[in-house]
Amino acid sequence: MRPFAFKRAAAPADAVKFVAANRDARFIAGGTNLVDLIKEGVDSPNELVDISRLPLSTVRSMPGGGITIGALAKNTDTANHPIVRKDFPLLTQAILAGASPQIRNMATNGGNLMQRTRCHYFYDLATPCNKRQPGSGCAAKDGLNRYSAIFGWSDSCVAVHPSDMCVALAALDAMVNVQGMDGKTRTIKFTDFHRLPEASPEKDNTLAHGELIVSIDVPKNNFAANSYYLKVRDRASYAFALVSVAAALHVERGTIRSARLALGGVAHKPWRAAAAESFLAGKRAEIGVFQQAAELAVKDAKPLSENGYKVKLAQRAVAKALGRAANL
Ligand SMILES: Cc1cc2nc3c(=O)[nH]c(=O)nc-3n(C[C@H](O)[C@H](O)[C@H](O)COP(=O)(O)OP(=O)(O)OC[C@H]3O[C@@H](n4cnc5c(N)ncnc54)[C@H](O)[C@@H]3O)c2cc1C
């Protein structure tokens, strides 16, 4: 393992300054992903900047509704916060579907957004991986790709984003607030935060090196009574999603006023099913409608040699999640 310097940031601006000044520096929050990556030799920073004591762990209501969640709030505390449980139960369900209680007690929200893919080849230093080593190739595309993407992949990379929390945040139209070198905060739409691999899969998201996530805003919505997070995995717990679905409906007297649908485990970023969302608006909340929406949600899927099963799985998961959201 490469030796590294360790600094503790006293303020967000210091953290940004330290990391922005050194390409090989990384923020460390809960450490539940970064430490593994270092131990496996996938990442080898020469400097770690500890941000875990920065005052960015508050979860509070925003004026006019909605909620703002500190980047350093633990996943457990976020999921169990009374406002999140009451007004954003989709987020609670998604966070609690991830990892284990012990990991969620350490893991932070910012770290969850920034966690890296679980593609086996990314972790296997003996094989090519454009995400780990740009230009080396993608061993997964024609290799063991059972866990890989069915949407939005490129010849360079077929990896999927592993987060559960992010799927709910994508469905809920969250916004990510980040602080940069100029001390100013900019806001990124959640759906623009993670990116598709295209020709540069080494970049998971649109954050510049050294930019610090300070908080995540989730706007007020009408989905609390009718939302559901469904995660399908190889084991009943402590496993990443093969496919997951965040479904949220605003239903009035049996009619869907608006719908949000995001899928996890299927692309390099949480995948919004826009065509299915538009189809659902104005329809009755009933099983036949949900089945049609589910067909639309997977219409453009492009499976690889070993993950064709994900198309049918995603379709059924969407229909089931919508049904659960509608309490059917
Ligand atoms: C065995 C295991 C199983 C898991 N299962 C699941 C699962 O089923 N579902 C799921 O969603 N997740 C799962 N996870 C992932 C877990 O949720 C993440 O490891 C965790 O959320 C990362 O948070 P952290 O604070 O520990 O991040 P760290 O490990 O400290 O950091 C991760 C990355 O984020 C960067 N970073 C951290 N905070 C910030 C910030 N504020 N601004 C900018 N960059 C930042 C770091 O520089 C680093 O690159 C699992 C993890 C493990 C180890």
PDBQT file of the ligand as one rigid body, heavy atoms in Angstrom, charges set to zero:
ROOT
HETATM    1  C1  LIG A 401     -19.913  -4.739   2.431  1.00  0.00    +0.000 C 
HETATM    2  C2  LIG A 401     -20.596  -3.518   1.921  1.00  0.00    +0.000 A 
HETATM    3  C3  LIG A 401     -21.890  -3.605   1.442  1.00  0.00    +0.000 A 
HETATM    4  C4  LIG A 401     -22.536  -2.473   0.956  1.00  0.00    +0.000 A 
HETATM    5  N1  LIG A 401     -23.810  -2.581   0.462  1.00  0.00    +0.000 NA
HETATM    6  C5  LIG A 401     -24.424  -1.487  -0.039  1.00  0.00    +0.000 A 
HETATM    7  C6  LIG A 401     -25.736  -1.557  -0.590  1.00  0.00    +0.000 A 
HETATM    8  O1  LIG A 401     -26.357  -2.637  -0.620  1.00  0.00    +0.000 OA
HETATM    9  N2  LIG A 401     -26.310  -0.419  -1.065  1.00  0.00    +0.000 N 
HETATM   10  C7  LIG A 401     -25.651   0.784  -1.024  1.00  0.00    +0.000 A 
HETATM   11  O2  LIG A 401     -26.215   1.788  -1.455  1.00  0.00    +0.000 OA
HETATM   12  N3  LIG A 401     -24.403   0.876  -0.549  1.00  0.00    +0.000 NA
HETATM   13  C8  LIG A 401     -23.798  -0.217  -0.053  1.00  0.00    +0.000 A 
HETATM   14  N4  LIG A 401     -22.525  -0.115   0.436  1.00  0.00    +0.000 N 
HETATM   15  C9  LIG A 401     -21.781   1.120   0.237  1.00  0.00    +0.000 C 
HETATM   16  C10 LIG A 401     -21.881   2.097   1.368  1.00  0.00    +0.000 C 
HETATM   17  O3  LIG A 401     -23.178   2.671   1.362  1.00  0.00    +0.000 OA
HETATM   18  C11 LIG A 401     -20.826   3.144   1.071  1.00  0.00    +0.000 C 
HETATM   19  O4  LIG A 401     -19.561   2.522   1.300  1.00  0.00    +0.000 OA
HETATM   20  C12 LIG A 401     -20.949   4.372   1.940  1.00  0.00    +0.000 C 
HETATM   21  O5  LIG A 401     -22.165   5.023   1.720  1.00  0.00    +0.000 OA
HETATM   22  C13 LIG A 401     -19.798   5.329   1.671  1.00  0.00    +0.000 C 
HETATM   23  O6  LIG A 401     -19.865   6.362   2.623  1.00  0.00    +0.000 OA
HETATM   24  P1  LIG A 401     -18.579   6.736   3.475  1.00  0.00    +0.000 P 
HETATM   25  O7  LIG A 401     -18.910   7.933   4.276  1.00  0.00    +0.000 OA
HETATM   26  O8  LIG A 401     -18.053   5.565   4.226  1.00  0.00    +0.000 OA
HETATM   27  O9  LIG A 401     -17.601   7.110   2.290  1.00  0.00    +0.000 OA
HETATM   28  P2  LIG A 401     -15.953   7.038   2.178  1.00  0.00    +0.000 P 
HETATM   29  O10 LIG A 401     -15.578   5.621   2.072  1.00  0.00    +0.000 OA
HETATM   30  O11 LIG A 401     -15.387   7.829   3.315  1.00  0.00    +0.000 OA
HETATM   31  O12 LIG A 401     -15.769   7.811   0.855  1.00  0.00    +0.000 OA
HETATM   32  C14 LIG A 401     -16.182   7.275  -0.383  1.00  0.00    +0.000 C 
HETATM   33  C15 LIG A 401     -15.822   8.258  -1.492  1.00  0.00    +0.000 C 
HETATM   34  O13 LIG A 401     -16.594   9.430  -1.338  1.00  0.00    +0.000 OA
HETATM   35  C16 LIG A 401     -15.773  10.583  -1.286  1.00  0.00    +0.000 C 
HETATM   36  N5  LIG A 401     -16.460  11.499  -0.380  1.00  0.00    +0.000 N 
HETATM   37  C17 LIG A 401     -16.954  11.201   0.847  1.00  0.00    +0.000 A 
HETATM   38  N6  LIG A 401     -17.630  12.253   1.338  1.00  0.00    +0.000 NA
HETATM   39  C18 LIG A 401     -17.564  13.229   0.394  1.00  0.00    +0.000 A 
HETATM   40  C19 LIG A 401     -18.086  14.556   0.301  1.00  0.00    +0.000 A 
HETATM   41  N7  LIG A 401     -18.809  15.099   1.300  1.00  0.00    +0.000 N 
HETATM   42  N8  LIG A 401     -17.832  15.269  -0.811  1.00  0.00    +0.000 NA
HETATM   43  C20 LIG A 401     -17.114  14.749  -1.821  1.00  0.00    +0.000 A 
HETATM   44  N9  LIG A 401     -16.595  13.495  -1.803  1.00  0.00    +0.000 NA
HETATM   45  C21 LIG A 401     -16.830  12.755  -0.702  1.00  0.00    +0.000 A 
HETATM   46  C22 LIG A 401     -14.440  10.078  -0.772  1.00  0.00    +0.000 C 
HETATM   47  O14 LIG A 401     -13.369  10.899  -1.188  1.00  0.00    +0.000 OA
HETATM   48  C23 LIG A 401     -14.372   8.707  -1.437  1.00  0.00    +0.000 C 
HETATM   49  O15 LIG A 401     -13.913   8.848  -2.756  1.00  0.00    +0.000 OA
HETATM   50  C24 LIG A 401     -21.871  -1.224   0.967  1.00  0.00    +0.000 A 
HETATM   51  C25 LIG A 401     -20.581  -1.126   1.492  1.00  0.00    +0.000 A 
HETATM   52  C26 LIG A 401     -19.939  -2.250   1.960  1.00  0.00    +0.000 A 
HETATM   53  C27 LIG A 401     -18.538  -2.119   2.505  1.00  0.00    +0.000 C 
ENDROOT
TORSDOF 0
